[in-house]
Amino acid sequence: MQGRRLWLRLHEKGGKRHEMPCHHSLEDSLLSYIEVCGLDEGMGPLFRTVAPGRRTQSDRALRQAEAHAMVRHRALAAGIETQIGNHSFRATGITTYLKNGGTLENVAAMANHSSTRTTQLYDRRRDDISLAEVERVRI
């Protein structure tokens, strides 16, 4: 917590560290998750593996590949056939922020990208335009 706001300390690939305040909706969900899982705030990894042979969380952090497999498994179980992964959420967040009037520079900083060119790879706003333009073709 910083002031009255929950912040996340992210450990990203390449050893990068990044801290950000939580959106109020995320804050509510995370606090509920922390309570239900019985985690001590700020102590140890937030997302953990399940202890072998148990239905409780271990002390070991969930690895990137395990998180990716979990997202794919849950998507398939929900009937989502499109291949999605962790970066799908990143692209959705970036695109939504930009659609709501955010700037490329600010979303690049939030995504912890050193270049706005990297951030543009996640911008899906043109996908809507492309589909609309394809539908103009009348045969």
C-alpha positions as CSV (number, residue, x, y, z in Angstrom):
1,M,0.0,0.0,0.0
2,Q,1.1,3.5,-0.7
3,G,-1.2,6.0,0.9
4,R,-4.6,4.6,0.4
5,R,-3.8,2.9,-2.9
6,L,-2.6,-0.6,-3.6
7,W,0.4,-0.8,-5.8
8,L,1.9,-3.7,-7.7
9,R,5.6,-4.4,-7.8
10,L,6.1,-6.4,-11.0
11,H,9.1,-8.6,-11.7
12,E,9.3,-8.7,-15.5
13,K,11.4,-10.6,-18.0
14,G,15.0,-9.5,-18.3
15,G,15.1,-8.8,-14.6
16,K,13.1,-5.5,-15.1
17,R,11.2,-4.2,-12.1
18,H,8.2,-2.0,-12.5
19,E,5.8,-0.5,-9.9
20,M,2.3,0.8,-10.7
21,P,-0.8,1.8,-8.8
22,C,-3.8,-0.5,-9.2
23,H,-7.0,0.4,-11.0
24,H,-9.8,0.5,-8.4
25,S,-11.4,-2.6,-9.9
26,L,-8.2,-4.6,-9.9
27,E,-7.6,-3.4,-6.3
28,D,-10.9,-4.8,-5.2
29,S,-10.3,-8.2,-6.9
30,L,-6.7,-8.5,-5.6
31,L,-7.7,-7.7,-2.0
32,S,-10.4,-10.4,-2.2
33,Y,-7.9,-12.9,-3.8
34,I,-5.3,-12.1,-1.1
35,E,-8.0,-12.7,1.7
36,V,-9.4,-15.9,0.2
37,C,-5.9,-17.4,-0.3
38,G,-4.8,-16.3,3.1
39,L,-1.7,-14.5,1.8
40,D,0.1,-11.9,3.8
41,E,0.1,-8.6,1.9
42,G,3.5,-7.8,0.5
43,M,5.1,-11.1,1.6
44,G,6.2,-13.5,-1.1
45,P,4.8,-14.0,-4.6
46,L,1.2,-13.1,-5.3
47,F,0.6,-15.9,-7.8
48,R,1.8,-19.2,-6.7
49,T,1.7,-22.8,-7.7
50,V,-0.5,-25.4,-6.1
51,A,1.3,-27.7,-3.6
52,P,1.7,-31.2,-5.0
53,G,-1.1,-33.5,-3.8
54,R,-3.0,-30.6,-2.1
55,R,-5.5,-28.0,-3.1
56,T,-3.6,-25.2,-1.4
57,Q,-1.0,-22.8,-2.7
58,S,2.7,-23.5,-2.2
59,D,5.3,-20.8,-1.4
60,R,6.7,-21.1,-5.0
61,A,6.0,-18.4,-7.6
62,L,4.0,-19.4,-10.6
63,R,6.4,-19.4,-13.5
64,Q,5.7,-17.7,-16.8
65,A,5.2,-21.0,-18.7
66,E,2.8,-22.2,-16.0
67,A,0.8,-19.0,-16.2
68,H,0.6,-19.3,-20.0
69,A,-0.6,-22.9,-19.8
70,M,-3.2,-22.0,-17.2
71,V,-4.6,-19.2,-19.3
72,R,-4.8,-21.4,-22.4
73,H,-6.4,-24.2,-20.4
74,R,-9.0,-21.9,-18.8
75,A,-9.8,-20.4,-22.2
76,L,-10.4,-23.8,-23.8
77,A,-12.5,-24.8,-20.8
78,A,-14.6,-21.6,-21.3
79,G,-15.1,-22.6,-25.0
80,I,-12.8,-19.9,-26.4
81,E,-11.2,-21.5,-29.4
82,T,-9.0,-18.5,-30.4
83,Q,-5.4,-19.0,-29.3
84,I,-4.9,-16.6,-26.5
85,G,-2.1,-16.2,-23.9
86,N,-0.9,-13.7,-21.3
87,H,0.0,-11.2,-24.0
88,S,-3.6,-11.2,-25.2
89,F,-4.5,-9.4,-21.9
90,R,-1.6,-6.9,-22.4
91,A,-2.9,-6.2,-25.9
92,T,-6.5,-5.8,-24.7
93,G,-5.4,-3.4,-21.9
94,I,-3.3,-1.3,-24.2
95,T,-5.9,-1.2,-26.9
96,T,-8.7,-0.3,-24.5
97,Y,-6.6,2.5,-22.9
98,L,-5.9,4.0,-26.3
99,K,-9.5,3.7,-27.4
100,N,-10.5,5.6,-24.3
101,G,-8.3,8.6,-25.2
102,G,-5.0,7.6,-23.6
103,T,-1.7,8.5,-25.1
104,L,0.8,6.2,-26.6
105,E,3.6,7.7,-24.4
106,N,1.6,7.0,-21.2
107,V,0.6,3.5,-22.1
108,A,4.2,2.7,-23.1
109,A,5.3,3.9,-19.6
110,M,2.6,1.8,-18.0
111,A,3.5,-1.3,-20.0
112,N,7.2,-0.6,-19.1
113,H,8.2,-0.5,-22.7
114,S,11.4,1.5,-23.5
115,S,10.0,2.3,-26.9
116,T,6.6,3.3,-28.2
117,R,7.3,1.1,-31.2
118,T,7.0,-1.9,-28.9
119,T,3.7,-0.6,-27.5
120,Q,2.3,-0.2,-31.0
121,L,2.7,-3.9,-31.6
122,Y,0.0,-4.4,-29.0
123,D,-2.4,-1.8,-30.3
124,R,-5.4,-3.6,-31.9
125,R,-7.4,-0.6,-32.8
126,R,-6.7,-1.1,-36.5
127,D,-8.3,-4.6,-36.4
128,D,-11.8,-3.1,-36.0
129,I,-11.1,-0.8,-39.0
130,S,-9.8,-3.6,-41.1
131,L,-12.8,-5.8,-40.5
132,A,-15.2,-3.0,-41.2
133,E,-13.4,-2.2,-44.5
134,V,-13.4,-5.9,-45.5
135,E,-17.2,-6.0,-45.0
136,R,-17.6,-3.1,-47.6
137,V,-16.7,-5.6,-50.3
138,R,-20.0,-6.5,-52.1
139,I,-20.1,-9.4,-54.5
